[in-house]
Amino acid sequence: MKIQTKTTPAFTTFADAVVFFLHAEQKTSALGAAFRGLNAEEFAGKSGQLCVVHTQGRLAAPRALLAGLGPRKESTPPKLRRAVIAATRRLREIGVRRAAFDAGDAERAGIIAEAVVAAHYDFDDFKPSKAPPKTKLTGVTIHVSPGEARAAAAAVQRGRVLGETVNWTKSIANLPGNVMYPAELARRAVALSRESRGRLHCRVLDKRALERGGFGGILAVGSGSAREPRLIVLEYRGGPRSANAKPFALVGKAITFDSGGICIKPGDKMEEMKWDKCGGCAVLGILRAAALLRLPVNLIGIIAAAENMPGAASYRPGDIVTTRNGNTIEVINTDAEGRVILADALACACEHKPRAIVDFATLTGACVVALGHNIAGLMGNDATLHKRIQRASEATGEPVWELPLVDEFRDMVRSDAATVKNSAGRYGGTLTGAAFLQAFVEEGVPWAHLDIAGPAWASDAKPYQEKGATAFGVRLMIELLGRGM
């Protein structure tokens, strides 16, 4: 797809269709005679409203698509992004290949570029080739005011990289367990580092290396599967090169399929358990985007990958597991496996003396019960880091909600037989999960835990979101890192 910016008015562009974004207060007649016949029932600028108009030669493009943004006072960049995705999907439905978008300023141009690219994601890897291909935009022109030209070009390039990375992340997260397993995820990470032209460096620990390194948590969870576990370490050095330049650490849970192990899950919806790797996939996506955008930061991404299956060698309730940093875990429930592999990954992250750690994990169903399917739970030990994440969340429309992590929950995960136990019962499950993880973060290291069990996966399609993986966290962290850490 070719994306370019122009400073001429959008309605003068010769394209298959031109897209205008309007607030509820705006009059469509202000755009010209082509829209004077519309009444409020046809288009009133409501949020999510779309209206296709045949311009009858009154504009350079034969069709115009009006997209509503709602009241101006409620306007936000995330609402514009949703409107662009919905509009782009409508353009694809009606066979448009060349489109012009009226942006105005550089910020809106960047959002439009990112959303137009993201709207072209289709998970059709396993559909028959005889299925008719969906129309894709081959040419996109984004119109801005003359004074915004240079800034808009940079914003569009950034938006394009983000859109492509979101789609790339989804393409991995949506793959089923028989295709995407720990060794294959590691292979994709190695391929990503090779494609980065030296900006990313990847190291993979296989089962033997994990045994030598004392990564007992990852080994325990992966012990019941024929697919051996992996620990993936990706490094990006875009910031200072001095020996004391501390990296920002990103940690991801990548359970490529979660059966629950010995404590096996109910069969209903178990096919969706391929999504339990979304935290690890998000970390891969963040590193990819950071390298392509050449962000001036040092990053280290650590992804714990395992398949949680029942088998003769599976770890059991009652087992005691020794982790990388020497802490021990009493296993209460083998379906609370994510925190067990993250224990090793967090300990490994601390060894790199990071400035801060953010982990991404589809950790608890309790978080979905508490916050629903669209909001991630935010917990940790550093108020400043939390505020930065919240500001980035508001800018990108990937919502987070801070939950209290107090001593009560740390007490609940203490074990009589080990350092901690991996389950403290049903009450406060999201918070006891986070309290468990905190036992593996060194004191004094700023740390935030994002429980993305709700927003990482969409079971139902929306105009701005297809079913499946959402790549939640990628845009949020690039926004945060781009503001400077």
C-alpha positions in Angstrom: 0.0 0.0 0.0 1.3 3.4 -1.0 0.6 6.2 1.6 1.4 9.8 0.7 0.6 13.2 2.2 -0.6 16.2 0.3 -1.4 19.8 1.2 -4.2 20.3 -1.3 -7.9 20.0 -0.2 -9.1 16.5 0.0 -12.2 17.1 -2.2 -9.9 18.0 -5.1 -8.2 14.6 -5.2 -9.0 12.1 -8.0 -9.5 8.9 -6.0 -12.2 6.2 -5.9 -13.5 7.7 -2.6 -12.7 10.6 -0.3 -13.2 10.3 3.5 -14.3 13.2 5.8 -14.4 12.9 9.6 -17.1 15.1 11.1 -18.3 16.0 14.6 -21.9 16.2 15.5 -21.8 20.0 15.5 -20.5 20.2 11.9 -22.7 20.8 8.9 -22.2 18.5 6.0 -23.3 21.3 3.7 -20.1 23.1 4.7 -18.2 20.6 2.5 -20.1 21.6 -0.6 -23.1 20.9 -2.7 -22.6 17.1 -2.8 -23.9 16.8 0.8 -26.7 19.4 1.0 -29.4 16.8 0.4 -28.5 14.7 3.4 -30.8 14.9 6.4 -30.1 14.1 10.1 -31.4 10.5 9.7 -28.9 9.8 7.0 -25.9 11.4 8.8 -25.7 13.4 12.0 -22.1 13.0 12.9 -22.7 10.5 15.6 -19.8 8.4 16.9 -19.5 5.3 14.7 -21.9 6.5 12.0 -20.9 6.0 8.4 -22.6 7.3 5.3 -21.5 6.7 1.6 -22.5 9.5 -0.8 -22.3 9.4 -4.6 -21.0 12.9 -5.4 -22.4 13.0 -9.0 -19.4 14.9 -10.3 -19.5 17.6 -7.6 -16.3 16.4 -6.1 -13.2 15.0 -7.9 -13.9 11.6 -6.3 -17.0 9.7 -7.4 -17.9 8.7 -3.8 -17.5 10.3 -0.4 -17.6 8.5 2.9 -18.7 10.6 5.9 -17.5 9.2 9.3 -19.0 10.5 12.5 -16.9 11.4 15.5 -19.6 12.4 18.0 -19.5 15.7 19.9 -16.3 17.7 19.5 -15.9 18.1 23.3 -15.7 14.2 23.5 -13.2 13.9 20.7 -10.1 11.9 21.4 -7.3 10.3 19.3 -8.6 6.8 20.1 -12.0 7.7 18.8 -10.5 8.9 15.6 -8.6 5.7 15.3 -11.7 3.6 15.7 -13.5 5.8 13.1 -10.7 5.4 10.6 -10.6 1.6 11.0 -14.4 1.4 10.6 -14.3 3.7 7.5 -11.4 1.7 5.9 -13.3 -1.5 6.3 -16.4 0.1 4.7 -14.2 1.2 1.8 -12.9 -2.3 1.4 -16.5 -3.7 1.4 -17.5 -1.4 -1.5 -14.4 -2.2 -3.6 -12.4 1.1 -3.2 -8.8 0.8 -4.0 -7.6 4.4 -4.0 -8.8 6.7 -1.1 -8.2 10.2 0.1 -8.5 11.1 3.8 -9.0 14.6 5.1 -6.7 14.9 8.2 -5.9 18.5 8.8 -2.9 18.2 11.1 0.1 15.9 11.6 -1.2 14.1 14.6 -4.4 13.1 12.9 -2.4 12.1 9.8 -0.3 9.7 11.9 -3.4 8.2 13.5 -5.1 7.8 10.1 -2.0 6.1 8.6 -1.7 3.6 11.5 -5.4 2.8 11.5 -5.7 2.4 7.7 -2.9 -0.2 7.8 -4.4 -1.9 10.9 -7.8 -2.2 9.2 -6.2 -4.4 6.5 -5.5 -7.3 8.9 -7.4 -10.5 8.0 -6.6 -13.8 9.7 -7.1 -16.0 6.6 -4.0 -18.1 6.7 -5.9 -21.4 6.7 -8.8 -20.5 4.4 -8.9 -22.2 0.9 -7.2 -20.2 -1.8 -10.3 -20.3 -3.9 -12.0 -17.9 -1.5 -12.4 -14.5 -3.1 -9.7 -12.0 -1.8 -11.0 -9.0 0.0 -10.4 -5.6 -1.6 -7.3 -3.8 -0.3 -6.5 -0.1 -0.7 -3.5 0.2 -3.0 -3.2 4.0 -2.7 -3.9 6.3 0.2 -3.5 10.1 0.2 -3.7 11.9 3.5 -4.4 15.6 3.2 -3.1 18.1 5.7 -2.8 21.9 5.9 0.3 23.4 4.3 2.1 24.2 7.5 1.9 20.6 8.7 3.5 18.9 5.7 6.9 18.0 7.2 5.5 16.9 10.6 2.8 14.9 8.8 5.3 12.9 6.7 7.1 11.8 9.9 3.9 11.0 11.7 2.6 9.0 8.8 5.8 6.9 8.7 5.5 6.3 12.4 1.9 5.4 12.0 2.6 3.0 9.2 5.2 1.1 11.3 2.8 0.9 14.2 0.0 -0.4 12.0 2.2 -3.0 10.4 3.6 -4.1 13.7 0.1 -4.5 15.2 -0.8 -6.7 12.3 2.4 -8.6 12.6 1.8 -9.3 16.3 -1.8 -10.4 15.7 -0.6 -12.8 12.9 1.6 -14.6 15.4 -0.8 -14.5 18.4 -3.7 -15.9 16.3 -1.8 -19.0 15.2 -3.0 -22.3 16.7 -0.9 -24.4 19.1 0.0 -27.0 16.5 1.6 -24.3 14.4 2.9 -21.9 17.0 4.7 -23.6 19.9 7.7 -22.6 22.0 10.4 -23.5 19.5 8.5 -21.9 16.7 8.0 -18.7 18.6 11.7 -18.7 19.3 12.4 -19.2 15.6 10.2 -16.2 14.8 12.1 -14.1 17.3 15.5 -15.1 15.7 14.1 -14.3 12.3 12.9 -10.9 13.6 16.4 -10.1 14.9 18.0 -11.1 11.5 15.5 -8.9 9.6 16.3 -5.9 11.9 19.8 -5.4 10.3 21.6 -5.6 13.5 19.3 -3.5 15.6 17.9 -6.5 17.5 20.0 -9.3 19.1 18.3 -12.5 20.1 19.4 -15.3 22.4 17.3 -18.4 22.9 17.6 -20.9 25.8 16.4 -24.4 25.0 15.6 -27.1 27.5 19.2 -28.0 28.2 20.2 -24.4 28.8 17.2 -23.8 31.0 18.3 -26.8 33.1 21.8 -25.5 33.4 20.5 -22.0 34.3 18.1 -23.2 37.0 14.9 -22.0 35.3 12.8 -24.5 37.3 9.5 -22.6 36.8 9.5 -22.7 33.0 10.8 -26.3 33.0 8.0 -27.4 35.4 5.2 -25.9 33.3 6.6 -27.3 30.1 7.3 -30.8 31.5 4.1 -32.4 30.4 4.4 -31.4 26.7 6.3 -33.0 23.8 7.0 -29.4 22.8 9.9 -28.3 24.9 9.9 -24.8 26.6 12.1 -21.9 25.6 13.3 -18.6 27.1 13.7 -15.8 24.5 15.9 -12.8 25.2 15.7 -9.9 22.7 17.9 -6.8 23.1 17.6 -3.4 21.4 20.3 -0.8 22.1 19.0 2.5 20.6 20.0 4.6 23.7 23.3 5.3 25.4 26.1 2.8 24.8 27.8 3.3 28.1 28.3 0.2 30.4 26.1 1.7 33.1 23.2 2.6 30.7 20.4 0.5 32.2 17.8 -1.0 29.9 14.1 -0.8 30.2 12.9 -4.5 30.6 9.7 -6.0 29.0 8.6 -9.4 30.2 6.0 -11.5 28.4 4.0 -14.7 29.2 3.8 -17.0 26.2 1.9 -20.1 27.0 1.4 -21.3 23.4 -1.5 -23.5 24.5 -3.0 -23.9 27.9 -4.9 -27.1 28.7 -4.6 -26.4 32.4 -2.2 -29.3 32.8 -3.2 -31.9 35.5 -5.8 -29.4 36.7 -7.4 -29.6 33.2 -9.7 -26.8 32.1 -13.3 -27.4 31.0 -13.6 -28.2 27.3 -15.8 -25.2 26.5 -13.8 -22.5 24.8 -10.6 -24.4 25.3 -9.8 -23.8 21.6 -9.2 -20.2 22.5 -6.4 -21.1 24.8 -3.9 -20.4 22.0 -4.3 -16.8 23.0 -2.4 -17.4 26.3 0.7 -16.4 24.4 -0.5 -12.8 23.8 1.7 -11.2 26.4 4.9 -12.7 24.9 3.7 -11.7 21.4 3.2 -8.1 22.5 6.7 -8.0 23.8 8.0 -9.2 20.4 5.9 -6.5 18.7 7.1 -3.8 21.0 10.7 -4.7 20.2 10.0 -4.8 16.5 8.4 -1.4 16.4 11.2 0.1 18.6 13.8 -1.1 16.3 12.0 0.0 13.1 11.4 3.5 14.6 14.9 3.6 16.0 13.7 4.8 19.4 16.5 6.3 21.5 16.1 3.8 24.3 17.8 0.6 25.5 15.3 -2.3 25.8 15.5 -6.0 26.8 12.6 -8.3 26.1 12.3 -11.6 28.0 9.6 -14.0 26.9 8.9 -17.3 28.7 7.4 -19.8 26.3 5.9 -23.1 27.3 3.0 -25.4 26.4 0.9 -26.4 29.5 -0.2 -30.0 28.9 -1.1 -33.1 31.0 1.3 -35.9 30.6 3.3 -38.6 32.4 6.0 -36.0 33.2 3.7 -33.1 34.1 4.2 -31.1 37.2 1.6 -31.8 39.9 -0.3 -30.1 42.6 1.9 -30.4 45.7 5.2 -30.2 43.8 7.8 -27.7 45.0 9.7 -25.9 42.2 13.0 -24.0 42.6 13.2 -20.9 40.3 16.1 -19.0 38.8 16.6 -16.7 41.8 16.4 -19.5 44.3 12.9 -18.8 45.5 10.6 -21.8 45.7 7.0 -22.3 44.6 4.5 -24.7 46.1 2.2 -25.7 43.2 -1.4 -25.6 44.3 -3.0 -25.5 40.8 -1.2 -26.4 37.6 -3.6 -24.1 35.7 -2.0 -21.1 37.5 1.0 -21.7 35.3 1.6 -18.3 33.9 2.9 -16.9 37.1 5.2 -19.9 37.4 7.0 -19.2 34.1 7.0 -15.4 34.8 8.8 -16.1 38.1 11.9 -17.2 36.1 11.5 -14.4 33.5 11.2 -11.7 36.1 14.2 -13.0 37.9 16.2 -13.0 34.7 15.1 -9.5 33.9 16.4 -8.3 37.3 19.8 -9.8 36.5 20.1 -7.1 33.7 19.8 -4.3 36.3 16.9 -2.6 34.5 15.7 0.9 35.0 12.2 -0.6 35.2 10.2 -3.7 34.3 6.8 -4.0 32.7 5.3 -7.4 32.3 2.4 -8.4 30.0 0.4 -11.5 30.9 -3.0 -13.0 30.2 -2.8 -14.0 33.8 -6.2 -14.3 35.5 -9.8 -14.8 34.6 -10.5 -12.9 37.7 -9.3 -9.7 36.0 -11.9 -10.2 33.3 -14.6 -10.6 36.0 -13.4 -7.4 37.7 -12.7 -5.2 34.6 -14.4 -6.8 31.7 -13.0 -7.6 28.3 -11.6 -4.2 27.3 -9.6 -3.0 30.3 -6.2 -4.3 31.6 -5.4 -4.5 35.3 -2.4 -2.4 36.4 -0.5 -3.3 39.5 3.1 -2.9 40.7 5.4 -1.1 43.1 6.1 2.3 41.5 3.5 5.2 41.3 5.5 7.2 38.8 5.7 4.2 36.4 2.0 3.6 36.8 1.2 7.3 35.9 3.3 7.1 32.8 1.5 3.9 31.7 -1.8 5.5 32.4 -1.0 8.6 30.3 0.2 6.4 27.4 -3.0 4.4 27.8 -5.2 7.4 27.5 -3.3 8.5 24.3 -3.6 5.2 22.6 -7.0 4.0 23.8 -5.7 0.8 25.3 -7.3 1.3 28.7 -5.7 0.2 32.0 -7.1 0.5 35.6 -4.9 0.5 38.6 -5.7 -2.1 41.3 -4.3 -2.0 44.9 -1.4 -4.3 45.6 -1.1 -4.3 49.4 0.3 -6.6 52.1 -2.9 -8.5 52.5 -2.4 -10.1 49.1 1.3 -10.8 49.7 0.3 -12.6 52.9 -2.2 -14.7 51.0 0.4 -16.2 48.7 2.9 -17.2 51.4 3.4 -20.9 51.6 4.0 -23.1 54.6 6.3 -25.4 52.5 8.0 -22.9 50.1 8.6 -19.2 49.5 5.2 -18.7 47.8 2.3 -20.8 46.5 0.9 -20.3 43.1 -2.7 -20.1 44.0 -4.5 -18.5 47.0 -8.1 -19.4 46.1 -10.7 -17.5 44.2 -11.0 -14.3 46.1 -8.8 -11.4 44.9 -7.3 -13.7 42.2 -5.9 -10.9 40.1 -4.2 -9.3 43.1 -2.8 -12.5 44.6 -1.4 -13.3 41.1 0.4 -9.9 41.1 1.6 -10.4 44.7 3.1 -13.7 43.7 5.0 -12.1 40.8 6.3 -9.4 43.1 8.2 -12.0 45.1 10.5 -12.4 42.0 11.2 -8.7 41.5 14.3 -7.4 43.3 13.6 -4.7 45.9 14.2 -1.2 44.5 13.4 -2.1 40.9 10.4 -0.2 39.5 7.9 -2.8 38.2 4.5 -2.8 36.7 2.3 -5.8 35.9 -0.3 -5.6 33.2 -2.9 -8.3 33.4 -4.2 -8.3 29.8 -6.5 -11.3 30.1 -9.5 -9.2 29.0 -8.3 -7.0 26.2 -5.7 -9.3 24.6 -8.4 -11.2 22.8 -11.7 -10.3 21.2 -14.3 -13.1 21.2 -16.8 -10.9 19.3 -16.1 -8.6 16.3 -16.7 -4.9 16.4 -16.7 -2.3 13.5 -13.1 -1.4 14.6 -11.9 -4.8 15.8 -12.0 -8.2 14.3 -12.2 -11.4 16.3 -9.1 -12.8 17.8 -5.8 -11.3 19.0 -5.7 -7.5 19.5 -2.0 -6.9 20.0 -2.9 -5.0 23.2 0.1 -3.2 24.7 2.2 -2.6 21.6 0.9 0.9 20.8 0.7 1.7 24.5 4.4 0.9 25.2 5.7 2.6 22.0 3.8 5.7 23.2 5.3 5.5 26.6 8.9 4.8 25.3 8.6 7.5 22.7 7.9 10.0 25.5 11.3 9.2 27.0 12.1 6.8 29.8 
